[in-house]
Amino acid sequence: MMEREGPGKRSDYKVFRTIGTRWSDNDTYGHMNNVVHYSLFDTAVNGFLIESGVLDIKGGVEIFLVVETGCRYYAEMTFPDVVTAGIRVAKLGNSSVRYEIGLFRNDDETAAAEGFFIHVNIDRLSRRAVPFGHAVRRLLEPLLVTS
C-alpha cells in the first residue's frame, strides 16, 4: 500500500485569499461538509482571476471551465473558522492549467485540506479550447512550482 503524503505548509503556496465560512457550511457531523471545500477552491481561484483582470465572467470572449478536480482532507474545519486558500500552479500548458489549492484553518500553518483542479481556456461561443493570452501567462507563470 502506498503511503499517503502529508499536508502542505503555507510556505508551499504563492498567492493567498481569505474566505469566511458560513453557518450553512456545517453538516450534521458538526464540521464543514466536503462539498464546501470544492466551492472554496473555485471561489479562491476565480476570485483571483477576476480581481487580476484576466477573467470577465459576464462579457469575456474566453472563459475557464473545470475539467478535473480532486481533494485530500487532513483536518476538520467548521463555522466560524476563517479559511485562507493558498494557490499555486503545478502545470501550465498551452490552453490548460492545473491549480493546487491548500485550505488553511484560521492561523494554522498546515493545510486542513489540499486539492487541485484543471481549468481549460475556452472560447465562450465555440466552446473550443484556445491558447492562453499573454496577460494570463504573465499572471500564472510566477505561481508555477516545480515538484
C-alpha positions as CSV (number, residue, x, y, z in Angstrom):
1,M,0.0,0.0,0.0
2,M,1.3,3.4,-0.9
3,E,1.8,5.8,1.9
4,R,-0.3,9.0,1.8
5,E,1.6,12.2,1.5
6,G,1.1,14.6,4.4
7,P,-0.4,18.1,4.3
8,G,1.5,21.0,2.9
9,K,2.5,24.3,4.6
10,R,1.6,27.9,3.8
11,S,5.1,28.4,2.5
12,D,4.3,25.9,-0.3
13,Y,1.9,28.3,-1.9
14,K,2.4,31.6,-3.8
15,V,-0.9,33.6,-3.5
16,F,-3.4,33.7,-0.7
17,R,-7.1,34.6,-0.4
18,T,-9.1,34.7,2.8
19,I,-12.6,33.3,2.8
20,G,-15.1,33.3,5.7
21,T,-17.1,30.2,6.4
22,R,-20.9,30.2,6.8
23,W,-23.3,28.6,9.2
24,S,-24.7,26.5,6.3
25,D,-21.2,25.1,5.6
26,N,-21.5,22.8,8.6
27,D,-23.1,19.4,8.2
28,T,-24.9,17.1,10.7
29,Y,-21.5,15.8,11.9
30,G,-20.5,19.3,13.1
31,H,-17.8,20.1,10.6
32,M,-17.6,21.7,7.1
33,N,-19.2,19.3,4.5
34,N,-16.7,18.0,1.9
35,V,-18.6,19.6,-1.0
36,V,-17.8,23.1,0.5
37,H,-14.1,22.5,0.0
38,Y,-14.6,22.4,-3.7
39,S,-16.6,25.6,-3.6
40,L,-13.8,27.3,-1.7
41,F,-11.2,26.1,-4.3
42,D,-13.4,27.6,-7.1
43,T,-14.0,30.8,-5.2
44,A,-10.3,31.3,-4.4
45,V,-9.1,30.8,-7.9
46,N,-11.8,32.6,-9.8
47,G,-11.8,35.5,-7.4
48,F,-8.0,35.8,-8.0
49,L,-8.5,35.7,-11.8
50,I,-11.4,38.2,-11.8
51,E,-9.5,40.7,-9.5
52,S,-6.4,40.3,-11.6
53,G,-8.4,41.3,-14.7
54,V,-7.9,38.2,-16.8
55,L,-11.4,36.8,-16.3
56,D,-14.6,38.6,-17.2
57,I,-17.4,36.2,-16.3
58,K,-20.1,38.3,-18.0
59,G,-18.6,39.6,-21.2
60,G,-15.3,37.9,-21.8
61,V,-14.6,36.3,-25.1
62,E,-12.8,33.5,-23.2
63,I,-13.8,31.6,-20.1
64,F,-12.3,28.9,-18.0
65,L,-14.0,25.6,-17.5
66,V,-13.1,23.0,-14.9
67,V,-12.4,19.5,-16.4
68,E,-10.9,17.6,-13.4
69,T,-10.8,18.0,-9.6
70,G,-9.6,16.2,-6.5
71,C,-9.2,16.8,-2.8
72,R,-7.4,15.3,0.2
73,Y,-8.7,16.1,3.7
74,Y,-6.4,16.3,6.7
75,A,-8.2,18.2,9.5
76,E,-11.7,19.4,10.2
77,M,-12.9,22.9,9.6
78,T,-16.2,24.4,10.9
79,F,-18.1,27.6,11.1
80,P,-17.0,30.2,12.3
81,D,-13.5,29.3,11.0
82,V,-11.7,31.7,8.7
83,V,-10.1,29.9,5.8
84,T,-7.1,31.1,3.9
85,A,-6.7,29.5,0.5
86,G,-3.2,29.2,-0.8
87,I,-2.9,28.9,-4.6
88,R,-0.1,27.6,-6.8
89,V,0.2,26.4,-10.4
90,A,1.6,22.9,-10.8
91,K,1.4,22.8,-14.6
92,L,0.8,25.5,-17.2
93,G,0.1,24.2,-20.7
94,N,-1.0,25.9,-24.0
95,S,-4.7,26.1,-23.0
96,S,-4.9,24.4,-19.6
97,V,-3.6,25.0,-16.1
98,R,-3.5,22.8,-13.0
99,Y,-4.1,24.8,-9.9
100,E,-3.3,23.3,-6.5
101,I,-5.0,24.9,-3.5
102,G,-4.3,24.5,0.2
103,L,-7.1,25.4,2.7
104,F,-5.7,26.6,6.0
105,R,-7.9,26.9,9.1
106,N,-7.6,30.2,11.0
107,D,-3.9,30.7,11.7
108,D,-2.8,27.1,11.1
109,E,0.5,26.7,9.2
110,T,-0.5,23.2,8.0
111,A,-3.3,22.6,5.4
112,A,-6.6,21.2,6.6
113,A,-7.3,20.1,3.0
114,E,-5.4,20.3,-0.3
115,G,-6.9,19.9,-3.7
116,F,-6.5,20.6,-7.3
117,F,-8.5,21.5,-10.4
118,I,-7.7,21.8,-14.0
119,H,-9.0,24.8,-15.9
120,V,-9.2,24.8,-19.7
121,N,-9.3,28.2,-21.6
122,I,-12.4,28.1,-23.7
123,D,-13.8,30.4,-26.4
124,R,-17.2,31.4,-25.0
125,L,-19.1,31.0,-28.3
126,S,-17.5,27.9,-29.9
127,R,-16.8,26.1,-26.6
128,R,-13.4,25.0,-28.0
129,A,-10.1,25.3,-26.2
130,V,-8.0,28.2,-27.2
131,P,-4.4,29.2,-26.2
132,F,-3.9,31.4,-23.2
133,G,-3.2,35.1,-24.0
134,H,-0.1,37.0,-22.8
135,A,-2.0,38.5,-19.8
136,V,-3.0,35.1,-18.4
137,R,0.5,33.7,-18.9
138,R,2.1,36.8,-17.1
139,L,-0.3,36.2,-14.2
140,L,0.2,32.5,-13.9
141,E,3.9,31.9,-14.6
142,P,5.0,33.4,-11.3
143,L,2.7,30.9,-9.5
144,L,4.3,27.9,-11.2
145,V,6.1,25.5,-8.8
146,T,8.3,22.5,-9.6
147,S,7.9,19.2,-7.9
